[in-house]
Amino acid sequence: MKVKQISIFLENKEGRLAQVTRVLGDNNINIRAMSIADTADFGILRLIVNDPDAALQVLKEAGFTVSSTDVIAVEIQDKPGGLAGVLDILQQVNINIEYLYAFVQKSTNAALVVFRVEQIDEAIEVLQKNNINILPGSHVYTL
């Protein structure tokens, strides 16, 4: 149920994001979701891609500082309060969310939210017990 996320450290310089996307595109790696957090000097680009192992390899070979992190992709009803319900479940068992980002699936009316949490296995267990659909990486990589 875990999804492998690629994180890339980028200097905040013109063209660096374009270089990442070019390396991935040249290697037939498709970006499924992305988030970037930046400061004046650098940014952290977080990606879900169709082939995370290949992405990690080609980005390292291209000279980028890159790592892999496990996250969970939670399917949430795309309606007001949908996210709040899931957050309430995690809060009730004291699971801290380090960060999240969301995207909408093409084929359904649900939104997907990618969570990085401190206790990932516990989060998966409690969400499943509350009938929250957690998508496996094999599904997310093909969206």
C-alpha atoms as one frame of an Amber mdcrd trajectory, in Angstrom:
protein
   0.000   0.000   0.000   2.991   2.295   0.063   3.905   4.531  -2.852   7.512
   5.395  -3.641   8.029   9.148  -3.934  11.119  10.704  -5.475  12.510  13.849
  -3.817  14.997  16.037  -5.666  17.027  18.843  -4.117  17.168  21.733  -6.579
  19.153  24.916  -6.434  16.791  27.819  -7.029  18.329  28.629 -10.409  16.813
  29.185 -13.812  16.299  25.989 -15.773  16.817  23.419 -13.003  13.207  22.236
 -12.997  13.289  22.036 -16.792  16.430  19.877 -16.573  14.706  17.405 -14.245
  11.676  17.097 -16.482  13.874  16.725 -19.569  15.900  13.891 -17.991  12.697
  12.104 -17.033  11.066  12.681 -20.418  14.143  11.525 -22.333  13.967   8.280
 -20.352  10.216   7.714 -20.897   9.394   8.377 -17.247   5.992   9.965 -16.790
   5.199  12.300 -13.892   1.916  11.329 -12.194   1.956  13.963  -9.402   4.319
  16.648  -8.196   4.852  19.194  -5.472   7.587  21.736  -4.951   8.509  23.644
  -1.809  11.085  26.357  -2.131  13.098  28.965  -0.332  15.170  31.760  -1.810
  18.120  29.419  -2.375  16.758  25.921  -2.991  13.683  23.781  -3.431  12.575
  20.228  -2.832  10.706  18.720  -5.761   8.571  15.719  -4.841   7.375  13.427
  -7.606   5.257  10.361  -8.084   6.285   8.791 -11.398   5.369   5.686 -13.361
   8.782   4.067 -12.744  10.332   5.339  -9.488  13.367   3.044  -9.536  14.370
   4.142 -13.039  13.736   7.798 -12.139  16.003   7.533  -9.118  18.760   6.030
 -11.230  18.624   8.429 -14.200  18.389  11.502 -11.978  21.407  10.393  -9.937
  23.309   9.721 -13.165  22.407  13.236 -14.324  24.008  14.681 -11.183  20.915
  15.508  -9.133  20.711  14.974  -5.379  17.772  12.608  -5.136  16.204  10.251
  -2.596  13.220   7.958  -2.272  10.561   8.104   0.452   7.508   5.972   1.156
   4.193   7.828   1.171   0.564   6.747   1.019  -2.001   7.699  -1.618  -5.459
   7.973  -0.109  -8.602   8.128  -2.207 -10.940  10.781  -0.845 -14.418  11.777
  -1.922 -14.105  14.929  -4.004 -16.607  16.938  -1.976 -16.518  19.533   0.777
 -15.237  17.927   3.978 -13.762  14.859   2.264 -10.224  15.644   3.379 -11.317
  16.728   6.863 -12.786  13.290   7.549  -9.520  11.532   6.759  -7.487  14.049
   8.747  -9.790  13.541  11.740  -9.150   9.769  11.637  -5.382  10.270  11.683
  -5.560  12.901  14.411  -7.611  10.618  16.662  -4.692   8.158  16.766  -2.036
  10.902  17.037  -0.495  10.397  13.599   1.358  13.507  12.507   1.268  14.554
   8.866   4.617  15.900   7.723   3.213  17.151   4.396   0.623  16.318   1.774
  -0.352  17.216  -1.751  -3.349  16.292  -3.847  -4.402  15.577  -7.401  -7.603
  14.481  -9.134  -7.811  11.137 -10.900  -8.777  11.114 -14.558 -11.114   8.143
 -14.392 -13.149   8.777 -11.239 -14.753  11.554  -9.272 -12.360  11.020  -6.385
  -9.332  13.027  -5.418  -6.063  11.445  -4.373  -4.087  12.898  -1.514  -0.475
  11.876  -1.007   0.505  11.847   2.668   3.914  11.671   4.280   3.320  10.611
   7.871   5.608   9.630  10.706   3.977   6.244  11.396   3.150   5.016   7.890
   2.184   1.425   8.768  -0.078   2.580  11.595  -1.670   5.179   9.296  -2.397
   2.545   6.654  -3.941   0.243   9.242  -6.199   2.862  10.840  -7.366   4.261
   7.495  -8.233   0.805   6.190 -10.145   0.033   9.399 -12.175   3.187   8.683
 -12.941   2.076   5.108 -10.644   4.660   3.522  -9.302   3.416   0.195  -5.513
   3.439   0.032  -4.163   2.877  -3.444  -1.114   0.688  -3.981   1.875   2.112
  -5.789   1.266  -0.197  -8.743  -2.056   1.571  -9.324  -0.860   5.124  -8.651
   2.094   4.791 -11.041  -0.326   4.060 -13.902  -2.800   6.914 -13.355
